[in-house]
Amino acid sequence: MDAEEAGYMIPDSGYPNLIAGFNFIHKNKRADMNYKDLEVWKIARELSIKIHKMTLTLPKFEMYEEGSQIRRSSKSIRSTIVEG
């Protein structure tokens, strides 16, 4: 049984002999799915906004070094979700 018989479509990559398992798209799933549709990304976004606002209330001596690091790390969670 080949990939198409199993219910998978192989995107046209321009290389007909190159078939990688991670390039299969199931026919029953939406091909236009966006990371912004993921519930976990929405929660991470809301949380990073709350964390950013919280860091703005830190004392001046902590706002620039520690605050910046906290803000960057909270935003990296969303980036990691998108990469996955």
C-alpha positions as CSV (number, residue, x, y, z in Angstrom):
1,M,0.0,0.0,0.0
2,D,1.4,3.4,-1.0
3,A,0.9,6.7,0.8
4,E,-2.0,7.8,-1.3
5,E,-3.9,4.6,-0.7
6,A,-3.3,5.1,3.1
7,G,-5.1,8.4,2.9
8,Y,-2.2,10.8,2.6
9,M,-1.4,13.3,-0.1
10,I,2.2,14.0,-1.1
11,P,2.7,17.7,-1.8
12,D,4.3,18.5,-5.2
13,S,7.8,19.5,-4.2
14,G,9.2,19.5,-7.7
15,Y,11.2,16.4,-7.0
16,P,9.1,13.4,-7.8
17,N,11.6,10.9,-6.4
18,L,12.0,12.7,-3.1
19,I,9.4,11.6,-0.6
20,A,10.0,12.4,3.1
21,G,7.6,11.1,5.8
22,F,7.2,14.5,7.4
23,N,5.9,16.0,4.1
24,F,2.8,13.8,4.1
25,I,-0.5,15.8,4.6
26,H,-3.5,13.8,5.7
27,K,-6.4,14.4,3.3
28,N,-8.9,14.7,6.1
29,K,-7.0,17.5,7.9
30,R,-7.2,21.1,7.0
31,A,-4.1,22.1,5.0
32,D,-4.5,25.8,5.9
33,M,-4.2,25.2,9.7
34,N,-2.4,28.1,11.3
35,Y,-0.5,28.1,14.6
36,K,-2.7,31.0,15.8
37,D,-5.6,28.5,15.8
38,L,-3.9,26.4,18.5
39,E,-5.4,26.8,21.9
40,V,-2.0,26.3,23.6
41,W,-0.5,29.2,21.5
42,K,-3.4,31.5,22.5
43,I,-2.8,30.7,26.2
44,A,0.9,31.3,25.8
45,R,0.2,34.6,24.1
46,E,-2.1,35.8,26.9
47,L,0.4,34.7,29.5
48,S,3.3,36.4,27.9
49,I,1.3,39.7,27.7
50,K,0.5,39.4,31.5
51,I,4.2,38.6,32.3
52,H,5.3,41.6,30.2
53,K,3.0,43.9,32.1
54,M,4.1,42.5,35.4
55,T,7.8,43.1,34.6
56,L,7.0,46.8,34.0
57,T,6.2,47.0,37.7
58,L,9.6,45.7,38.9
59,P,11.9,48.1,40.8
60,K,14.2,50.2,38.5
61,F,17.3,48.2,39.4
62,E,15.6,44.9,38.3
63,M,13.6,46.2,35.3
64,Y,16.4,46.3,32.8
65,E,18.4,43.1,33.4
66,E,16.1,40.6,35.0
67,G,12.9,42.2,33.5
68,S,14.3,42.0,30.0
69,Q,15.3,38.4,30.5
70,I,11.9,37.4,31.9
71,R,10.1,39.2,29.0
72,R,12.3,37.5,26.4
73,S,11.9,34.0,27.9
74,S,8.1,34.4,28.1
75,K,7.9,35.3,24.4
76,S,10.2,32.4,23.5
77,I,7.5,30.0,24.6
78,R,5.3,31.2,21.7
79,S,8.1,30.9,19.3
80,T,8.9,27.4,20.3
81,I,5.2,26.4,19.8
82,V,5.3,27.9,16.3
83,E,8.5,26.1,15.4
84,G,7.0,22.8,16.5
